[in-house]
């Protein structure tokens, strides 16, 4: 039986790539035939796996496989948990989108995958499978890990990662300062905390995203062959959940016209903190705290519904809003003095300190940092300029006094 399986694998290796492409269980062009658009959950799961793989590469000395020559054959055994990433290695390149800016560790992977002479020729269906020159795929994968570490040292990637993470400390200080400044100007505030996200399944074809893949060869390019029959078999992911450019565009639209049809939402808004985050299972969403003048408004439920209505309008019903004030432990936290949002009395230092500490923590959690940006200088954290109190009679105020242009950090 084992000889039959081995013979079958050897037959596969003797076939051309076109012949391999006709088999459902063999990867061709570094993708399976069923992957044409991003399906629900696939992007987040793969992204999380790549982060874990690069953490193991950068911060350990482990190797994936042990390879021993056993007569004419090679004995391959798992040397560490790095071996578990072998079958996804070709799929990680699906996460690379041209023109975008990535965290230093991910940038290292994408660059090294393109530069390594052998990794792109692996089929990733069996670590013992042989390539040219007598190398098996396990040996190529081991060499690729060693190559990543060598290039990381040459490019000082660990230092770049430390600098990348250090930005959170500056953001935390800036957020705390912002909250304190708001409290000094307004004796009463209504801090409305919501999460603005996107529906899981694409509502229509326009909301889907084609899943391209890296394909080695003379062209060395991304491809996206179509398979309509298989496309109908799985639900497509809502593009906005995985395309950071669309999410940031929706955020900009949200704040771009405070004097438009929806000006009532901004009339008593005295500030905001909004940051794009990535949840543990991958999709993007916005953490938000909107600050309203507590002298003018009181109902949290009303403003949550108002924000939700506007967000759905902006996203053309692709988005949703989660009310973070619905918490089963809310009353318990209030008694302990740990409930930070809602009605805030600016003249009570304890409430202001609690809100400042909470906001600093809420917006700077390392595990939810976005690692992809449309451009190097794209800002993921935004704050509203603190409005000066309105003086004078009725009428539209001059710009710069009541306006809400976005202040980028």
N, C-alpha and C positions, 0 to 999 in steps of 0.2 A: 504493500500500500504506500509506504513512504517513498519507495523508488518511483512509483507511478506519479506521486505529487511532484517529486524532484524533476522527473522527466517532463511533466506538464509545464513547470516553471521555466525549464530550459527551452522548451518549445516557444514559450512566450517571449523569451529574450531574443530568440532568433527571428522574431517577426518584425516587420516594419512598423513605424509609428502609425501609419494609416490603418494597418491591421489591428493594432492595439486599440485604436480609437473606436473600433466597432464593438468592443467588449465593454459592458456596463461597469465591471468591477475594476477596470484598469484606468489609471489616470493618463490623460493625453494633454500635452500642452500645459501641464501643471494645473489641471482642474478635472473634476469629474464631469461627465456629460450633462448631469442634471443641474449643474450650477450655471445659470444664465443671468438671473437677476438675484440680488441679495434677498434671501428668505428670512423670515422672522427668527431672530435669535442667532443666526449664523455669524453675523459681523461681530456682535458683542462677545460671543464665545471665542472666536478666533483671535480677536484683539487681546482678550485676557490671557490667552495661551501664549501669545507672542511676548507680552510683558513678562510673564513668568519665565519663559525661556531665556530672555535677555538678562533677567536678574540672576539666573543661575550661571549664565555665561560670564557675566561681569564680576559677580561677587562670590564665586567659588572656583575651585580648580578641578572639579569633576569632569570626567570624560563620559560620553554616552555609552560606548561599546568597548568590550574586550574582544580582540580578534586574534585567533591562533590558527596557524597552518596545520591542518590535519590530513597528511597525505596530499591528494590532489584537491581536497576540499578545504574550506575555511570554517572554523568553528566560531560562531558569533554569539556572544552572551551580553546581556545588559549589564553595564558597569555602574550605572547610576540612573536616577529618574530622568536625566536628560534624554535617555533613549526613548522616552514616551513622547517626545516632541518630533521624532523622526518623520512620522507619517504626515504631520501637518506642515513640515518645513516648506514644501512647495506652495502650500496655500497661503502662507504668510505674505507672499508677494502680492496677493490679491488686495491686501490692505494698502498698498502703495498707490497713491493717486498723484499724477504728475503735477508739479507746480505748488504743492502744499508744503508747509513747514512742520517738521516732526520733532519730538523730543530727541535728545542726543542718542539715546540707546536705540530707538527705532530707526533713526537715520543711519546709524552704523550698520544695522542688519540689512537694510535695503541696498546700501552701497556695496557691502561685502558680497551679497548674493549676486549682484551683477558682475563683480570683479573676479569672483572665485572661478577658476578654470573648469572645475568638474561638477560642482553642486547642481548646476542647471541642467545637467544631462541625466540626473537620477530620476527614476520612475517613482520611487518612494512606496513601493508595494512589498518589498522584502529586503531587509538589511543585508542578507547574504547574496543577493543577486549581483552578478559580476558586470562591471563596465569594461571598457577597453583597458589595455595595459595590465590586466590581471587584478585590478582593484575591485573590491566589492563595495556596495553602497555604504556599509557600516564604516569602512575606512575613509570614504569620501566625507561622510557626515562628521566623523572625528576630526578630520583635517579642516573642515569648515569651521567647527567650534574653535580649534586652535588658531585659525586665520582671524576669526572675530576678535579673539583676545589679543592677538598681535596688533591688529589694526586699532583696537581700543587703546592700547598703550601708546601707539604712535600718535593717535589723535587726541590723547588726554581726555578720553570720554568720561572717566569717573569724575574728574574735576568739573567737566561741563555738566554732569548730572547733579553734582553737589550745588553748583551755581543755579541750576534750573529749579531745584527744590528750595533754595534759599529765598527765592522770590516770595514764597508764602509768608515769611516773617515780615517782610516789608508791607505786604498786603494787609496783614493782621493789624499792624500798627496804624496804617492809614484808615482802616475801617473803624477801629476804636476811636480814633481822633474825630472822624466824621460824625459818629453818633453823639459824642460829647458836644461838638459844635452845634449840632441840631438842637440838643437839649438846652443849650444856653440861649438860643434865639427863641425857642418856643416852650412856654411853661407847661403846655399840655400837648402830647402827641398821640396819634393812633398808629401803632406799628403793625401793619398787616403783612403777615408772612404767608407766601404761597409758593408752590412749585409749578412752573409752566412747562409742560411737556408736550409730547406728540403721541397720537394714537399708534398702536403697534402695527396694524395692518394698513398697507397702502389703500386709500379709498378709491383710487382710479389708476390707470396706467401711467398718467403723468407724474404720479407721486412715487413711482418705482425707480430703482437705480440698477443699471446693468452692471453685473459683476464681471469685470475684466480680469485677465490673468496674464502673467508673464510667460512668454513662450520663447524658448531658446531656438536659435537657428540663424540664418543669414540676416533676417530682419531684426531679431532681438526686440520684439515689440509686444504690446498688449493686444490680446484678441478677445472677442466675445461671440463665439459661434452661437447660433440660435437653435433651439429645440422646443418648438411650440407645444408639442404634446406633453413634454415633461414640465414645461412652465406652468401648465394648468394644475399640476399635481400638488403644488405647495403654495402657501400664501406668501405673497411678496411683502418685504419689509417696507414700512413707510420711510421714504428717503430722508426726510427731515430728521429722523432719529439717528442717522449715521452720517449725514453730510453736514459738517460743521459750517460750511459756507452758507447753506440755506438757513440754519438756525441763527447765525449772526445777522443775516439779512432781515429775518423776521424781527429780531430784537431792535434793529435800527428803525424799522418801519413803525414799531410800537411807540417809539419816543420822538419820531421825526416831526409830528404835526400836532403839538399840544393845543393849537388854536383852531383845529378843524372841527369836523362834525362831532367828534367825541371829546370835545374840550371840557365837558363836565367832569370827566375822570381826572383831569389835571388841575382843575380850578383850585382845589384845596390840598393838592399834593405838594408837600414842602421838600421832598427829597426821596431818594430810593437807592438801594444797592441791589444790583442784579449781576449774577455770575453764571456763565455756562459751565456745567459740570457733566461728568460722565458717570452714570450709575455703574454698579458692580457688574451688571450683566450687559453693559455696553452702550445703551442708547443715551443720547444727549438730552439734557433738560436744563432749565434755568432755576436756580435758587434765587428767591426774591424777598426783599422786605421793602414795602412801600410805606412811606411816612406821610401821614396827613395831619393837618392842623387840628388838634384836639379841641380847640375852641369852636370849630365850625362843623366837625363831623363826629359821630359816635358809634355808628353801627358797623361792626366788623363784617357781618354777614352780607350787608348791602354792598360793601366795597369789594369783597371777594367775588360776588356775583357780577359786579360791574367790570372787574378786571377780566373775569372769565369770558364775558360777552365780547369784550374788545379783543382778547387774544384769539378767540375762535374766528372773529372777523378777519384779523390780520393773517391768520394761517389758513383761511378758507376752509374752516372746519376740520383741519388736520390736527389741531392742537386741543389740549385739555388743561384744566387748572385743578390742582389739588389744594384743598383748604387745610393748611397745617395747624389751624387753631382747633381742629377736631382731634383731641388727644385724650384717651381714657385716663391718663394720669395728670390731667391738667389741674384739677383741684388740689391734688396732693402736692404737685410742684409749686402751686401758689402758696400753700401753707408753709412750705419749706423756703419760700423766697427765691425759688429758682425759675419761676415762670417769667420769661423775659419780654414777650411781645404782647400786643394788645394796647390797653390804655397806659400811657407812661406819663408820670408827673415829673417834669423837668426840674422841679424844685426839690425833689427827693434824690439825693446822691446815690443811695443804695439801688434804686430802680435803674438809674442811668448806668451805673457800673455793671449791673447784672446784664442789661441790654448790650452794652459795649463788649463785655466779655463773650456773651453768647454770639453776637454778630461776628466777632473776630474768629470764633471757632467754627461757626456755621459755614462761613464762606472760604475757609482755608484748610479744608480736610484734604490731606495728601492723597488718600486713596481714590478720590473722585476727580483728580486733575485731568483736564483735557490735554491730550498729547499730540493733537493735530490742529493746525491753524491754516487758514487760507494763505496768510502771509506771515513773515517773521514778526512784523509789528502789529498784527491783529490783536486787539484787546479783548480778553475774555471776561474781565471784571469792569463794570461801569458803575459810576455813582452820579446822582443828579447834583447839580450845583445847588448850594444852599440858598434858598430864596430870601431876599430881603423882605421884611414885613411891608405890606402895602400901605402907602401914605397917600393922602389926597382923596379926591372925590371919585365918582363912578367913571366908567369909561375904560377902554382898553389901555393897559399900561404899556409903557415903552419897552422895547426889547432890552434885555440885560437887567431889568428890574424884576419882572415876573416870569421871564422865559425859563424853559427847562431844557436848555441844550445839554447834551450828554457830556459829562466830564470823564475822560478816560484815564485810567491809572496805568 
